[in-house]
Amino acid sequence: MTGKLYRAEIDRPIGYVDDFGNVYPVNYGFIPDIIAGDGEPQDVYIISKHVNQPLDYFKGELAAIIHRADDVEDKWVLTVAGEKLDRETIKEQTDFLESYFDSKIELL
């Protein structure tokens, strides 16, 4: 999975506010041709120091998987090809949602 580029469609761009009042500090979307544990397309966070504006789509490399012990699906983290992310950066950028779950970050 690492080294491969994936194309994500962004349905919750930076600044999006969901029904629970969560404001998205990163682009969030899905990979249409990969089905996750919930039977829906695989959800992804887009995290990169090079991406700081709302997007419609993103093509990037899989950098990490966020495993949720109390949910049926994992969340993927895509970044710019070749960019390395650390756990702390991923945690800071995804905590607006992941704080509601028992999550563990697996760096790839």
C-alpha positions in Angstrom: 0.0 0.0 0.0 2.8 2.4 0.7 4.4 4.2 -2.3 1.1 3.8 -4.2 -0.8 7.0 -5.1 -4.5 7.1 -4.3 -7.1 9.6 -5.6 -9.5 10.9 -3.0 -12.6 12.9 -3.6 -13.0 15.6 -0.9 -16.6 15.9 0.5 -15.6 17.8 3.6 -13.0 20.5 2.7 -11.0 22.6 5.2 -13.4 24.8 7.1 -16.4 22.4 6.7 -18.7 22.3 9.7 -20.6 19.0 10.3 -23.9 18.5 12.0 -22.2 18.1 15.4 -20.4 21.4 15.1 -17.0 19.9 14.3 -14.9 22.3 12.1 -12.6 20.4 9.7 -9.0 21.8 9.9 -7.9 19.4 7.1 -9.5 18.1 3.9 -11.5 14.9 4.4 -12.9 12.6 1.8 -13.0 9.1 0.4 -11.4 6.8 -2.1 -14.3 5.7 -4.3 -12.9 2.4 -5.6 -11.8 1.0 -2.2 -14.5 -0.3 0.2 -14.0 0.0 3.9 -15.2 -2.0 6.8 -18.6 -0.2 6.9 -19.3 -1.2 3.3 -18.8 2.4 2.1 -15.8 4.0 0.2 -12.6 4.3 2.3 -12.5 7.6 4.3 -9.3 9.6 4.3 -7.8 12.6 6.0 -5.5 14.7 3.8 -2.6 15.9 5.9 0.4 17.8 4.5 2.4 21.0 5.2 1.9 21.8 1.5 -1.9 21.7 1.5 -3.7 24.4 3.4 -6.7 25.3 1.2 -10.0 23.5 0.6 -9.8 20.9 -2.2 -12.2 19.1 -4.5 -9.9 16.1 -4.9 -6.4 15.0 -3.9 -3.9 12.5 -5.3 -1.4 11.4 -2.7 0.5 8.6 -0.9 -0.8 6.6 2.0 1.2 7.7 5.1 -0.7 6.1 8.0 -3.8 4.2 9.0 -5.8 5.2 12.0 -7.2 2.1 13.6 -10.4 2.6 15.6 -11.0 -0.1 18.3 -14.6 1.0 18.7 -15.6 1.5 15.1 -16.1 -0.8 12.1 -13.7 1.0 9.8 -10.2 2.4 9.9 -9.3 5.9 8.5 -6.5 6.5 6.1 -4.1 9.4 6.0 -2.9 10.6 2.6 -0.1 13.1 2.1 2.0 14.5 -0.7 4.1 11.8 -2.3 7.4 11.5 -0.4 6.4 13.6 2.5 6.9 12.0 5.9 4.4 12.6 8.7 4.9 11.9 12.4 2.3 10.6 14.9 2.1 13.9 16.7 1.2 15.8 13.6 -1.4 13.3 12.6 -2.9 13.3 16.1 -3.0 17.1 16.2 -4.7 17.3 12.8 -7.3 14.5 13.3 -8.1 15.0 17.0 -11.2 17.1 16.1 -12.8 13.7 15.2 -10.6 11.0 16.6 -11.0 12.3 20.1 -14.4 10.6 20.1 -12.9 7.2 19.4 -10.3 4.8 20.8 -7.8 5.3 18.0 -4.3 4.2 17.3 -2.1 5.6 14.6 0.0 3.2 12.4 2.7 5.0 10.4 3.5 3.3 7.1 
